[in-house]
Amino acid sequence: MLSTTIETLSLPPREQFDSWRAWYSSLLDTAVSTSPDDGFTARSEVWSLGGLTVGQCKAQAIASSRTKALIRRNPIDHWVLTVYTRGTVALRARNEAVIVQPGSPFVISLADEMATAKDEYERVQFYLSRNAFAGIASSLDEARAKPLSTPAGRLLADYMLLLTKNLRDLASDDGPRLVKAVEAMIGACLAPSADRLANAQGEMDFTLMERVRRAVRAHLRSPSLGPDKLCREAATSRSQLYRLLEGEGGVAHYIRRQRLSESFVMLCDVSSALPIGRIAEVLCFADASSFSRAFRREFGLSPRDVRAASHAGFLPVPQLKEVMPLAARSFADCLRDL
């Protein structure tokens, strides 16, 4: 999908904040406490998907407000769902004043007066039109100005970040289905019900699976990596974990395949002289013999074959044996049945 980007770094320092302020001036009044001579480094990338606009932004500390005058001048009344990955935000809206921490999504409405003060920050925002998201209007209105610091809120935050990361790889005609998927996921996280959870199952599974992948990668060299650790790291239940990895041959098989994939990379590193037995030990195999047998079953080559080919200048390509595929390996897969 194509995006629109604005960045200030290429401008002279005295023009940087003015450029940034102009970009948001139809919606917000903005101010900084620094001198214009100090410059203002910021970058924003925006994807417009028809009823849903996704923005990814990082910038220096700034204050912003939406006043009655701005609301009269530009009465757009979208909801805005925001999650910060860095920096805190002091939010005033609907007679409430809250401090929102990174990782906690929150909702505001552009129909309301509001003000924010932010440290240097990075964030992702979903602008939700009232027509496209009418089905969850009551849930969005109820959630305004309330940080979602719950397990469901954290799942929603992970989903927002994962979706934004994958937007560039989606086709433009995925836009309408993506809006429906986002509506289902937000509704399930803000006000879960049996129907909403069922409608959002694909999005939830893909988000949880990404948590599992990150946890496995982070602990590949830990002998304690197993179902208990993965459940804690991915904030999911054992039954959910087993269901997620059923198509990968089970939890133990998935972990072993990831360790074997890592060993393949290590063996292809011609700058490393780490013995094969030590690689097996580092990646928690019982011994070099069991490691070599598992490696050959997975790739059809021995560890020695791969290392020799790499040193000879022939970069081997791992040919992983097929297993039953996950229901969704990409966001495009999540959208196909919508």
ZADO-1210 file (C-alpha; in nm, 4 decimals, padded with zeros to 6 digits):
<atoms>
<atom x="00.0000" y="00.0000" z="00.0000" code="MET" pos="1"/>
<atom x="00.1172" y="00.3524" z="-00.0749" code="LEU" pos="2"/>
<atom x="00.1709" y="00.6053" z="00.2012" code="SER" pos="3"/>
<atom x="00.2220" y="00.9786" z="00.2432" code="THR" pos="4"/>
<atom x="00.5265" y="01.0914" z="00.4411" code="THR" pos="5"/>
<atom x="00.6278" y="01.4208" z="00.5950" code="ILE" pos="6"/>
<atom x="00.9639" y="01.4684" z="00.7637" code="GLU" pos="7"/>
<atom x="01.1387" y="01.7809" z="00.8867" code="THR" pos="8"/>
<atom x="01.5026" y="01.6738" z="00.9001" code="LEU" pos="9"/>
<atom x="01.5723" y="01.7907" z="00.5445" code="SER" pos="10"/>
<atom x="01.4538" y="02.1455" z="00.6240" code="LEU" pos="11"/>
<atom x="01.6564" y="02.4273" z="00.7815" code="PRO" pos="12"/>
<atom x="01.6146" y="02.4165" z="01.1628" code="PRO" pos="13"/>
<atom x="01.4119" y="02.7395" z="01.1797" code="ARG" pos="14"/>
<atom x="01.1566" y="02.6006" z="00.9325" code="GLU" pos="15"/>
<atom x="01.1163" y="02.2575" z="01.0869" code="GLN" pos="16"/>
<atom x="00.8496" y="02.3236" z="01.3488" code="PHE" pos="17"/>
<atom x="00.6511" y="02.5578" z="01.1231" code="ASP" pos="18"/>
<atom x="00.6329" y="02.2801" z="00.8650" code="SER" pos="19"/>
<atom x="00.5150" y="02.0306" z="01.1251" code="TRP" pos="20"/>
<atom x="00.2593" y="02.2711" z="01.2716" code="ARG" pos="21"/>
<atom x="00.1175" y="02.3413" z="00.9236" code="ALA" pos="22"/>
<atom x="00.0733" y="01.9687" z="00.8599" code="TRP" pos="23"/>
<atom x="-00.1642" y="01.9387" z="01.1593" code="TYR" pos="24"/>
<atom x="-00.3085" y="02.2920" z="01.1645" code="SER" pos="25"/>
<atom x="-00.6540" y="02.1996" z="01.0319" code="SER" pos="26"/>
<atom x="-00.7067" y="01.9642" z="01.3251" code="LEU" pos="27"/>
<atom x="-00.4779" y="02.0770" z="01.6072" code="LEU" pos="28"/>
<atom x="-00.3007" y="02.3726" z="01.7585" code="ASP" pos="29"/>
<atom x="00.0571" y="02.2733" z="01.8428" code="THR" pos="30"/>
<atom x="00.3348" y="02.4345" z="02.0440" code="ALA" pos="31"/>
<atom x="00.6851" y="02.3579" z="02.1644" code="VAL" pos="32"/>
<atom x="00.8913" y="02.5098" z="02.4438" code="SER" pos="33"/>
<atom x="01.2160" y="02.5186" z="02.2466" code="THR" pos="34"/>
<atom x="01.3544" y="02.7980" z="02.0301" code="SER" pos="35"/>
<atom x="01.2961" y="02.7834" z="01.6513" code="PRO" pos="36"/>
<atom x="01.6745" y="02.7902" z="01.6136" code="ASP" pos="37"/>
<atom x="01.6920" y="02.4537" z="01.7919" code="ASP" pos="38"/>
<atom x="01.4937" y="02.2860" z="01.5166" code="GLY" pos="39"/>
<atom x="01.2214" y="02.0237" z="01.5472" code="PHE" pos="40"/>
<atom x="01.2944" y="01.6729" z="01.4203" code="THR" pos="41"/>
<atom x="00.9853" y="01.4730" z="01.3334" code="ALA" pos="42"/>
<atom x="00.8535" y="01.2205" z="01.0823" code="ARG" pos="43"/>
<atom x="00.5025" y="01.0994" z="01.0016" code="SER" pos="44"/>
<atom x="00.3872" y="00.8315" z="00.7580" code="GLU" pos="45"/>
<atom x="00.0162" y="00.7950" z="00.6782" code="VAL" pos="46"/>
<atom x="-00.1874" y="00.5301" z="00.4940" code="TRP" pos="47"/>
<atom x="-00.5452" y="00.6142" z="00.3849" code="SER" pos="48"/>
<atom x="-00.7610" y="00.3040" z="00.3483" code="LEU" pos="49"/>
<atom x="-01.1135" y="00.4394" z="00.3097" code="GLY" pos="50"/>
<atom x="-01.2780" y="00.4903" z="00.6472" code="GLY" pos="51"/>
<atom x="-00.9537" y="00.4037" z="00.8234" code="LEU" pos="52"/>
<atom x="-00.6374" y="00.6131" z="00.8268" code="THR" pos="53"/>
<atom x="-00.3249" y="00.4699" z="00.9880" code="VAL" pos="54"/>
<atom x="-00.0453" y="00.7005" z="01.0993" code="GLY" pos="55"/>
<atom x="00.3005" y="00.6225" z="01.2323" code="GLN" pos="56"/>
<atom x="00.4863" y="00.9126" z="01.3874" code="CYS" pos="57"/>
<atom x="00.7944" y="01.0017" z="01.5891" code="LYS" pos="58"/>
<atom x="00.8757" y="01.3527" z="01.7067" code="ALA" pos="59"/>
<atom x="01.0278" y="01.5685" z="01.9759" code="GLN" pos="60"/>
<atom x="00.8335" y="01.6855" z="02.2812" code="ALA" pos="61"/>
<atom x="00.5254" y="01.8855" z="02.1862" code="ILE" pos="62"/>
<atom x="00.1906" y="02.0072" z="02.3195" code="ALA" pos="63"/>
<atom x="-00.1280" y="01.9982" z="02.1120" code="SER" pos="64"/>
<atom x="-00.4925" y="02.0877" z="02.1580" code="SER" pos="65"/>
<atom x="-00.8235" y="02.0666" z="01.9765" code="ARG" pos="66"/>
<atom x="-01.0331" y="02.3657" z="02.0715" code="THR" pos="67"/>
<atom x="-01.3942" y="02.4676" z="02.0149" code="LYS" pos="68"/>
<atom x="-01.2780" y="02.7074" z="01.7436" code="ALA" pos="69"/>
<atom x="-01.0996" y="02.4243" z="01.5582" code="LEU" pos="70"/>
<atom x="-01.4001" y="02.1949" z="01.5959" code="ILE" pos="71"/>
<atom x="-01.6262" y="02.4623" z="01.4425" code="ARG" pos="72"/>
<atom x="-01.3771" y="02.5291" z="01.1636" code="ARG" pos="73"/>
<atom x="-01.3211" y="02.1606" z="01.0868" code="ASN" pos="74"/>
<atom x="-01.6026" y="01.9500" z="01.2359" code="PRO" pos="75"/>
<atom x="-01.4539" y="01.6118" z="01.1445" code="ILE" pos="76"/>
<atom x="-01.5538" y="01.3806" z="01.4280" code="ASP" pos="77"/>
<atom x="-01.3491" y="01.0632" z="01.3754" code="HIS" pos="78"/>
<atom x="-01.2406" y="00.8564" z="01.6692" code="TRP" pos="79"/>
<atom x="-00.8643" y="00.8302" z="01.7132" code="VAL" pos="80"/>
<atom x="-00.7152" y="00.5151" z="01.8643" code="LEU" pos="81"/>
<atom x="-00.3543" y="00.5730" z="01.9710" code="THR" pos="82"/>
<atom x="-00.0745" y="00.3658" z="02.1212" code="VAL" pos="83"/>
<atom x="00.2644" y="00.5077" z="02.2150" code="TYR" pos="84"/>
<atom x="00.5719" y="00.2874" z="02.1975" code="THR" pos="85"/>
<atom x="00.7974" y="00.5543" z="02.3478" code="ARG" pos="86"/>
<atom x="00.7218" y="00.8571" z="02.5625" code="GLY" pos="87"/>
<atom x="00.4308" y="00.9323" z="02.7941" code="THR" pos="88"/>
<atom x="00.1381" y="01.1618" z="02.7181" code="VAL" pos="89"/>
<atom x="-00.0602" y="01.3800" z="02.9561" code="ALA" pos="90"/>
<atom x="-00.4166" y="01.3821" z="02.8202" code="LEU" pos="91"/>
<atom x="-00.7035" y="01.6118" z="02.9137" code="ARG" pos="92"/>
<atom x="-01.0418" y="01.5281" z="02.7606" code="ALA" pos="93"/>
<atom x="-01.4035" y="01.4983" z="02.8759" code="ARG" pos="94"/>
<atom x="-01.3174" y="01.6612" z="03.2108" code="ASN" pos="95"/>
<atom x="-01.0601" y="01.3904" z="03.2764" code="GLU" pos="96"/>
<atom x="-00.6831" y="01.4263" z="03.3165" code="ALA" pos="97"/>
<atom x="-00.4780" y="01.1091" z="03.2756" code="VAL" pos="98"/>
<atom x="-00.1177" y="01.0100" z="03.2131" code="ILE" pos="99"/>
<atom x="-00.0947" y="00.7424" z="02.9457" code="VAL" pos="100"/>
<atom x="00.2050" y="00.5094" z="02.9494" code="GLN" pos="101"/>
<atom x="00.3618" y="00.3435" z="02.6448" code="PRO" pos="102"/>
<atom x="00.1809" y="00.0258" z="02.5443" code="GLY" pos="103"/>
<atom x="-00.1644" y="00.1354" z="02.6653" code="SER" pos="104"/>
<atom x="-00.4009" y="00.2287" z="02.3799" code="PRO" pos="105"/>
<atom x="-00.6550" y="00.5049" z="02.4318" code="PHE" pos="106"/>
<atom x="-00.9443" y="00.6535" z="02.2363" code="VAL" pos="107"/>
<atom x="-01.0357" y="01.0169" z="02.1807" code="ILE" pos="108"/>
<atom x="-01.2987" y="01.1718" z="01.9555" code="SER" pos="109"/>
<atom x="-01.2200" y="01.4672" z="01.7350" code="LEU" pos="110"/>
<atom x="-01.5682" y="01.5906" z="01.8215" code="ALA" pos="111"/>
<atom x="-01.4416" y="01.6601" z="02.1763" code="ASP" pos="112"/>
<atom x="-01.2149" y="01.9315" z="02.3061" code="GLU" pos="113"/>
<atom x="-00.8873" y="01.7840" z="02.4236" code="MET" pos="114"/>
<atom x="-00.5236" y="01.8693" z="02.4980" code="ALA" pos="115"/>
<atom x="-00.2053" y="01.6630" z="02.5187" code="THR" pos="116"/>
<atom x="00.1511" y="01.7200" z="02.6318" code="ALA" pos="117"/>
<atom x="00.4065" y="01.4664" z="02.5143" code="LYS" pos="118"/>
<atom x="00.7708" y="01.3824" z="02.5791" code="ASP" pos="119"/>
<atom x="00.9837" y="01.2853" z="02.2822" code="GLU" pos="120"/>
<atom x="00.7736" y="01.0033" z="02.1438" code="TYR" pos="121"/>
<atom x="00.6873" y="00.7374" z="01.8899" code="GLU" pos="122"/>
<atom x="00.3282" y="00.6314" z="01.8291" code="ARG" pos="123"/>
<atom x="00.0788" y="00.4602" z="01.5992" code="VAL" pos="124"/>
<atom x="-00.2694" y="00.6035" z="01.5436" code="GLN" pos="125"/>
<atom x="-00.5839" y="00.4687" z="01.3804" code="PHE" pos="126"/>
<atom x="-00.8291" y="00.7375" z="01.2644" code="TYR" pos="127"/>
<atom x="-01.1708" y="00.5697" z="01.2530" code="LEU" pos="128"/>
<atom x="-01.4526" y="00.7305" z="01.0556" code="SER" pos="129"/>
<atom x="-01.7996" y="00.7136" z="01.2114" code="ARG" pos="130"/>
<atom x="-01.9520" y="00.5670" z="00.8961" code="ASN" pos="131"/>
<atom x="-01.7006" y="00.2841" z="00.8615" code="ALA" pos="132"/>
<atom x="-01.6994" y="00.1962" z="01.2327" code="PHE" pos="133"/>
<atom x="-02.0654" y="00.2548" z="01.3164" code="ALA" pos="134"/>
<atom x="-02.0991" y="-00.1063" z="01.4324" code="GLY" pos="135"/>
<atom x="-01.8777" y="-00.0413" z="01.7368" code="ILE" pos="136"/>
<atom x="-01.9715" y="00.3247" z="01.7920" code="ALA" pos="137"/>
<atom x="-02.1032" y="00.2724" z="02.1453" code="SER" pos="138"/>
<atom x="-01.7883" y="00.0836" z="02.2506" code="SER" pos="139"/>
<atom x="-01.5608" y="00.3542" z="02.1109" code="LEU" pos="140"/>
<atom x="-01.7592" y="00.6321" z="02.2780" code="ASP" pos="141"/>
<atom x="-01.7537" y="00.4489" z="02.6106" code="GLU" pos="142"/>
<atom x="-01.3752" y="00.4027" z="02.5874" code="ALA" pos="143"/>
<atom x="-01.2908" y="00.7714" z="02.5311" code="ARG" pos="144"/>
<atom x="-01.0077" y="00.9104" z="02.7465" code="ALA" pos="145"/>
<atom x="-00.9619" y="00.5812" z="02.9342" code="LYS" pos="146"/>
<atom x="-00.6200" y="00.4131" z="02.8951" code="PRO" pos="147"/>
<atom x="-00.6685" y="00.0464" z="02.8076" code="LEU" pos="148"/>
<atom x="-00.4077" y="-00.0969" z="03.0446" code="SER" pos="149"/>
<atom x="-00.5653" y="-00.4438" z="03.0462" code="THR" pos="150"/>
<atom x="-00.4633" y="-00.7735" z="02.8809" code="PRO" pos="151"/>
<atom x="-00.7141" y="-00.6978" z="02.6035" code="ALA" pos="152"/>
<atom x="-00.5671" y="-00.3484" z="02.5679" code="GLY" pos="153"/>
<atom x="-00.2155" y="-00.4857" z="02.5380" code="ARG" pos="154"/>
<atom x="-00.3343" y="-00.7343" z="02.2759" code="LEU" pos="155"/>
<atom x="-00.4923" y="-00.4475" z="02.0838" code="LEU" pos="156"/>
<atom x="-00.1670" y="-00.2490" z="02.1073" code="ALA" pos="157"/>
<atom x="00.0319" y="-00.5429" z="01.9684" code="ASP" pos="158"/>
<atom x="-00.2202" y="-00.5798" z="01.6863" code="TYR" pos="159"/>
<atom x="-00.1954" y="-00.2106" z="01.5946" code="MET" pos="160"/>
<atom x="00.1837" y="-00.2244" z="01.5793" code="LEU" pos="161"/>
<atom x="00.1864" y="-00.5509" z="01.3860" code="LEU" pos="162"/>
<atom x="-00.0686" y="-00.4256" z="01.1339" code="LEU" pos="163"/>
<atom x="00.1258" y="-00.1042" z="01.0764" code="THR" pos="164"/>
<atom x="00.4459" y="-00.3022" z="01.0274" code="LYS" pos="165"/>
<atom x="00.2757" y="-00.5100" z="00.7563" code="ASN" pos="166"/>
<atom x="00.0886" y="-00.2348" z="00.5709" code="LEU" pos="167"/>
<atom x="00.3560" y="-00.1875" z="00.3047" code="ARG" pos="168"/>
<atom x="00.3188" y="-00.5508" z="00.1997" code="ASP" pos="169"/>
<atom x="-00.0589" y="-00.5391" z="00.1526" code="LEU" pos="170"/>
<atom x="-00.2238" y="-00.4767" z="-00.1820" code="ALA" pos="171"/>
<atom x="-00.4417" y="-00.1689" z="-00.2227" code="SER" pos="172"/>
<atom x="-00.7509" y="-00.3840" z="-00.2801" code="ASP" pos="173"/>
<atom x="-00.7058" y="-00.5307" z="00.0692" code="ASP" pos="174"/>
<atom x="-00.8228" y="-00.1956" z="00.2131" code="GLY" pos="175"/>
<atom x="-01.1972" y="-00.2696" z="00.2527" code="PRO" pos="176"/>
<atom x="-01.1323" y="-00.6086" z="00.4117" code="ARG" pos="177"/>
<atom x="-00.8734" y="-00.4520" z="00.6394" code="LEU" pos="178"/>
<atom x="-01.1282" y="-00.1998" z="00.7703" code="VAL" pos="179"/>
<atom x="-01.3612" y="-00.4874" z="00.8610" code="LYS" pos="180"/>
<atom x="-01.0798" y="-00.6763" z="01.0317" code="ALA" pos="181"/>
<atom x="-00.9782" y="-00.3722" z="01.2345" code="VAL" pos="182"/>
<atom x="-01.3395" y="-00.3110" z="01.3392" code="GLU" pos="183"/>
<atom x="-01.3714" y="-00.6729" z="01.4530" code="ALA" pos="184"/>
<atom x="-01.0483" y="-00.6600" z="01.6531" code="MET" pos="185"/>
<atom x="-01.1223" y="-00.3275" z="01.8231" code="ILE" pos="186"/>
<atom x="-01.4754" y="-00.4373" z="01.9109" code="GLY" pos="187"/>
<atom x="-01.3519" y="-00.7653" z="02.0597" code="ALA" pos="188"/>
<atom x="-01.0893" y="-00.5882" z="02.2721" code="CYS" pos="189"/>
<atom x="-01.3069" y="-00.2976" z="02.3913" code="LEU" pos="190"/>
<atom x="-01.6253" y="-00.4925" z="02.4682" code="ALA" pos="191"/>
<atom x="-01.5762" y="-00.8667" z="02.4225" code="PRO" pos="192"/>
<atom x="-01.8713" y="-01.0935" z="02.3510" code="SER" pos="193"/>
<atom x="-01.8941" y="-01.4430" z="02.2053" code="ALA" pos="194"/>
<atom x="-01.9842" y="-01.3079" z="01.8601" code="ASP" pos="195"/>
<atom x="-01.7164" y="-01.0377" z="01.8609" code="ARG" pos="196"/>
<atom x="-01.4457" y="-01.2783" z="01.9766" code="LEU" pos="197"/>
<atom x="-01.5444" y="-01.5232" z="01.7033" code="ALA" pos="198"/>
<atom x="-01.5363" y="-01.2494" z="01.4374" code="ASN" pos="199"/>
<atom x="-01.1891" y="-01.1379" z="01.5472" code="ALA" pos="200"/>
<atom x="-01.0396" y="-01.4850" z="01.5956" code="GLN" pos="201"/>
<atom x="-00.8062" y="-01.4596" z="01.2960" code="GLY" pos="202"/>
<atom x="-00.6657" y="-01.1210" z="01.4028" code="GLU" pos="203"/>
<atom x="-00.6246" y="-01.2382" z="01.7619" code="MET" pos="204"/>
<atom x="-00.4484" y="-01.5572" z="01.6568" code="ASP" pos="205"/>
<atom x="-00.2094" y="-01.3752" z="01.4272" code="PHE" pos="206"/>
<atom x="-00.1232" y="-01.1247" z="01.7006" code="THR" pos="207"/>
<atom x="-00.0725" y="-01.3961" z="01.9623" code="LEU" pos="208"/>
<atom x="00.1374" y="-01.5962" z="01.7169" code="MET" pos="209"/>
<atom x="00.3643" y="-01.2968" z="01.6674" code="GLU" pos="210"/>
<atom x="00.4081" y="-01.2794" z="02.0463" code="ARG" pos="211"/>
<atom x="00.5010" y="-01.6483" z="02.0470" code="VAL" pos="212"/>
<atom x="00.7517" y="-01.5990" z="01.7644" code="ARG" pos="213"/>
<atom x="00.9192" y="-01.3111" z="01.9493" code="ARG" pos="214"/>
<atom x="00.9345" y="-01.5102" z="02.2727" code="ALA" pos="215"/>
<atom x="01.0883" y="-01.8127" z="02.1013" code="VAL" pos="216"/>
<atom x="01.3486" y="-01.5980" z="01.9234" code="ARG" pos="217"/>
<atom x="01.4375" y="-01.4245" z="02.2494" code="ALA" pos="218"/>
<atom x="01.4886" y="-01.7512" z="02.4387" code="HIS" pos="219"/>
<atom x="01.6233" y="-01.9930" z="02.1755" code="LEU" pos="220"/>
<atom x="01.9350" y="-02.0540" z="02.3850" code="ARG" pos="221"/>
<atom x="01.7515" y="-02.1040" z="02.7121" code="SER" pos="222"/>
<atom x="01.7102" y="-02.4658" z="02.8324" code="PRO" pos="223"/>
<atom x="01.3903" y="-02.3571" z="03.0117" code="SER" pos="224"/>
<atom x="01.2152" y="-02.2594" z="02.6881" code="LEU" pos="225"/>
<atom x="00.8922" y="-02.4541" z="02.6795" code="GLY" pos="226"/>
<atom x="00.5146" y="-02.4177" z="02.7143" code="PRO" pos="227"/>
<atom x="00.5254" y="-02.2542" z="03.0584" code="ASP" pos="228"/>
<atom x="00.7708" y="-01.9844" z="02.9527" code="LYS" pos="229"/>
<atom x="00.5881" y="-01.9209" z="02.6258" code="LEU" pos="230"/>
<atom x="00.2544" y="-01.8855" z="02.8047" code="CYS" pos="231"/>
<atom x="00.4057" y="-01.6258" z="03.0379" code="ARG" pos="232"/>
<atom x="00.5892" y="-01.4368" z="02.7645" code="GLU" pos="233"/>
<atom x="00.2984" y="-01.4348" z="02.5182" code="ALA" pos="234"/>
<atom x="00.0350" y="-01.3761" z="02.7899" code="ALA" pos="235"/>
<atom x="-00.1755" y="-01.6664" z="02.6699" code="THR" pos="236"/>
<atom x="-00.3140" y="-01.9895" z="02.8101" code="SER" pos="237"/>
<atom x="-00.1656" y="-02.3328" z="02.7583" code="ARG" pos="238"/>
<atom x="-00.4705" y="-02.4483" z="02.5609" code="SER" pos="239"/>
<atom x="-00.4485" y="-02.1409" z="02.3384" code="GLN" pos="240"/>
<atom x="-00.0766" y="-02.1982" z="02.2841" code="LEU" pos="241"/>
<atom x="-00.1294" y="-02.5601" z="02.1857" code="TYR" pos="242"/>
<atom x="-00.4063" y="-02.4573" z="01.9449" code="ARG" pos="243"/>
<atom x="-00.1873" y="-02.1882" z="01.7871" code="LEU" pos="244"/>
<atom x="00.1009" y="-02.4289" z="01.7282" code="LEU" pos="245"/>
<atom x="-00.1013" y="-02.7347" z="01.6339" code="GLU" pos="246"/>
<atom x="-00.0419" y="-02.6633" z="01.2656" code="GLY" pos="247"/>
<atom x="00.3337" y="-02.6378" z="01.3308" code="GLU" pos="248"/>
<atom x="00.3495" y="-02.9887" z="01.4750" code="GLY" pos="249"/>
<atom x="00.3165" y="-02.8808" z="01.8375" code="GLY" pos="250"/>
<atom x="00.5104" y="-02.6624" z="02.0783" code="VAL" pos="251"/>
<atom x="00.8229" y="-02.8766" z="02.1070" code="ALA" pos="252"/>
<atom x="00.8433" y="-02.9269" z="01.7304" code="HIS" pos="253"/>
<atom x="00.8077" y="-02.5553" z="01.6626" code="TYR" pos="254"/>
<atom x="01.0847" y="-02.4685" z="01.9111" code="ILE" pos="255"/>
<atom x="01.3130" y="-02.7377" z="01.7667" code="ARG" pos="256"/>
<atom x="01.2599" y="-02.6100" z="01.4113" code="ARG" pos="257"/>
<atom x="01.3448" y="-02.2557" z="01.5169" code="GLN" pos="258"/>
<atom x="01.6611" y="-02.3778" z="01.6866" code="ARG" pos="259"/>
<atom x="01.7576" y="-02.5759" z="01.3777" code="LEU" pos="260"/>
<atom x="01.6976" y="-02.2684" z="01.1600" code="SER" pos="261"/>
<atom x="01.9234" y="-02.0669" z="01.3915" code="GLU" pos="262"/>
<atom x="02.1912" y="-02.3370" z="01.3750" code="SER" pos="263"/>
<atom x="02.1788" y="-02.3182" z="00.9936" code="PHE" pos="264"/>
<atom x="02.2511" y="-01.9454" z="01.0106" code="VAL" pos="265"/>
<atom x="02.5363" y="-02.0032" z="01.2558" code="MET" pos="266"/>
<atom x="02.6922" y="-02.2697" z="01.0334" code="LEU" pos="267"/>
<atom x="02.6774" y="-02.0360" z="00.7327" code="CYS" pos="268"/>
<atom x="02.8727" y="-01.7677" z="00.9208" code="ASP" pos="269"/>
<atom x="03.2220" y="-01.8083" z="00.7756" code="VAL" pos="270"/>
<atom x="03.3629" y="-01.5721" z="01.0397" code="SER" pos="271"/>
<atom x="03.2712" y="-01.8176" z="01.3149" code="SER" pos="272"/>
<atom x="03.4789" y="-02.1203" z="01.4079" code="ALA" pos="273"/>
<atom x="03.2406" y="-02.2401" z="01.6776" code="LEU" pos="274"/>
<atom x="03.2558" y="-02.6222" z="01.6825" code="PRO" pos="275"/>
<atom x="02.9431" y="-02.8076" z="01.5751" code="ILE" pos="276"/>
<atom x="02.9217" y="-02.9694" z="01.9158" code="GLY" pos="277"/>
<atom x="02.9264" y="-02.6279" z="02.0796" code="ARG" pos="278"/>
<atom x="02.6489" y="-02.5031" z="01.8469" code="ILE" pos="279"/>
<atom x="02.4413" y="-02.8030" z="01.9531" code="ALA" pos="280"/>
<atom x="02.5066" y="-02.7212" z="02.3193" code="GLU" pos="281"/>
<atom x="02.4288" y="-02.3493" z="02.2794" code="VAL" pos="282"/>
<atom x="02.0951" y="-02.4316" z="02.1159" code="LEU" pos="283"/>
<atom x="02.0025" y="-02.6820" z="02.3871" code="CYS" pos="284"/>
<atom x="02.0324" y="-03.0101" z="02.1979" code="PHE" pos="285"/>
<atom x="02.1226" y="-03.3110" z="02.4124" code="ALA" pos="286"/>
<atom x="02.4453" y="-03.3799" z="02.2242" code="ASP" pos="287"/>
<atom x="02.6163" y="-03.3344" z="01.8878" code="ALA" pos="288"/>
<atom x="02.4881" y="-03.6670" z="01.7516" code="SER" pos="289"/>
<atom x="02.1199" y="-03.5949" z="01.8209" code="SER" pos="290"/>
<atom x="02.1667" y="-03.2448" z="01.6810" code="PHE" pos="291"/>
<atom x="02.3212" y="-03.3785" z="01.3585" code="SER" pos="292"/>
<atom x="02.0414" y="-03.6323" z="01.3136" code="ARG" pos="293"/>
<atom x="01.7718" y="-03.3683" z="01.3651" code="ALA" pos="294"/>
<atom x="01.9537" y="-03.1283" z="01.1317" code="PHE" pos="295"/>
<atom x="01.9775" y="-03.3859" z="00.8523" code="ARG" pos="296"/>
<atom x="01.6099" y="-03.4803" z="00.8907" code="ARG" pos="297"/>
<atom x="01.5126" y="-03.1141" z="00.8633" code="GLU" pos="298"/>
<atom x="01.7411" y="-02.9965" z="00.5825" code="PHE" pos="299"/>
<atom x="01.8586" y="-03.3105" z="00.4036" code="GLY" pos="300"/>
<atom x="02.2195" y="-03.2079" z="00.4718" code="LEU" pos="301"/>
<atom x="02.4545" y="-03.2599" z="00.7632" code="SER" pos="302"/>
<atom x="02.5903" y="-02.9670" z="00.9667" code="PRO" pos="303"/>
<atom x="02.9363" y="-03.0441" z="00.8253" code="ARG" pos="304"/>
<atom x="02.7994" y="-03.0257" z="00.4682" code="ASP" pos="305"/>
<atom x="02.6522" y="-02.6814" z="00.5310" code="VAL" pos="306"/>
<atom x="02.9675" y="-02.5475" z="00.6939" code="ARG" pos="307"/>
<atom x="03.1885" y="-02.6855" z="00.4153" code="ALA" pos="308"/>
<atom x="02.9672" y="-02.5376" z="00.1439" code="ALA" pos="309"/>
<atom x="02.9730" y="-02.1977" z="00.3126" code="SER" pos="310"/>
<atom x="03.3522" y="-02.1951" z="00.3402" code="HIS" pos="311"/>
<atom x="03.3756" y="-02.2969" z="-00.0269" code="ALA" pos="312"/>
<atom x="03.1712" y="-01.9899" z="-00.1220" code="GLY" pos="313"/>
<atom x="02.8447" y="-02.1704" z="-00.1906" code="PHE" pos="314"/>
<atom x="02.5727" y="-02.0282" z="00.0304" code="LEU" pos="315"/>
<atom x="02.3322" y="-02.3137" z="00.1079" code="PRO" pos="316"/>
<atom x="01.9594" y="-02.2456" z="00.1063" code="VAL" pos="317"/>
<atom x="01.7654" y="-02.4248" z="00.3807" code="PRO" pos="318"/>
<atom x="01.4913" y="-02.6472" z="00.2433" code="GLN" pos="319"/>
<atom x="01.2580" y="-02.6843" z="00.5390" code="LEU" pos="320"/>
<atom x="01.0248" y="-02.9816" z="00.5343" code="LYS" pos="321"/>
<atom x="00.6644" y="-02.8790" z="00.4972" code="GLU" pos="322"/>
<atom x="00.4314" y="-02.8932" z="00.7931" code="VAL" pos="323"/>
<atom x="00.0627" y="-02.8110" z="00.8076" code="MET" pos="324"/>
<atom x="00.0583" y="-02.4324" z="00.7565" code="PRO" pos="325"/>
<atom x="-00.0769" y="-02.1867" z="01.0079" code="LEU" pos="326"/>
<atom x="-00.4231" y="-02.0573" z="00.9256" code="ALA" pos="327"/>
<atom x="-00.2686" y="-01.7131" z="00.8756" code="ALA" pos="328"/>
<atom x="00.0981" y="-01.6436" z="00.8126" code="ARG" pos="329"/>
<atom x="00.0468" y="-01.2837" z="00.7035" code="SER" pos="330"/>
<atom x="-00.2082" y="-01.0069" z="00.7353" code="PHE" pos="331"/>
<atom x="-00.3130" y="-01.0767" z="00.3788" code="ALA" pos="332"/>
<atom x="-00.4046" y="-01.4298" z="00.4902" code="ASP" pos="333"/>
<atom x="-00.6105" y="-01.2853" z="00.7757" code="CYS" pos="334"/>
<atom x="-00.8107" y="-01.0762" z="00.5297" code="LEU" pos="335"/>
<atom x="-00.8911" y="-01.3387" z="00.2679" code="ARG" pos="336"/>
<atom x="-01.2063" y="-01.4748" z="00.4241" code="ASP" pos="337"/>
<atom x="-01.3566" y="-01.1396" z="00.5301" code="LEU" pos="338"/>
</atoms>
